Amino acid sequence: MGDDSSRSIGEILDDLRGDFPDISVSKIRFLESQGLITPERSPSGYRQFTDTDLALLRWILRQQRDHYLPLKVIRRRLKEGDGPGREVDVSSPAPAPARVAAASVAVDEARLTLPDPAPAPPDDDAVWLVPAEGRYSRNDIRQQAGLDERSMTELESFGLLPPAGPEGYGPEALRIAEIAAGFFGYGAEARHLRMYKRFAEQEAAFLSQVAMPMVNAKDAGAAARAAEALTELARLGAALRLSMLRVSIGPPPGA
């Protein structure tokens, strides 16, 4: 199949919905995050899908719907050279035990796995990022994060995106939208993410109280020391949250 045509993610959805009514932007973005599809990006960062990408998406979705295969099995079959045009012809659905087994594997794959703690977060997790020049319209945010209109509206209505200025949204809004899209790929909704905003606001108020005495100091270096303290406190808070999350989740399933 040739790659002469290029489609946006919205056009891909229109092509797929006839056979897969439940397909969504979040689903496509999740498959991309799992390395199953790799659409090209335009110079402005938008996803561009070819005929080959569309055929691959149809094949993956059929494996899930018709053969009840988890992503781990689909990924292995693709690595082994299977793919569009080489599907196994299955005349009847998988028996119930096979469906249950496949569902069990899929659930295990979706379990939260946490990374090992690091001494310090990467630069893009610092309290204050290097100022960026990028500004984004509402449509830019929605398309680059791979969100449908409903998801974007919900992020706005729940106050999860920082306010847009006269020139549009800043880079942090795009970052939040992309992270939220990752949650949506697992079936979470914007209302579920409000707790992160609430926790962040509470933590910011607490850290500001701790660092406030340094800000009130009257020597010339007070502001710099307060900034350093806030950065270190934020890192300590991130490490403490991760450790407490590990304790709360408990050992990995089956351990």
Beta strands, then each sheet from edge to edge (+ up, - down):
strand 1: 40-41
strand 2: 47-48
sheet 1: 1+ 2-
end
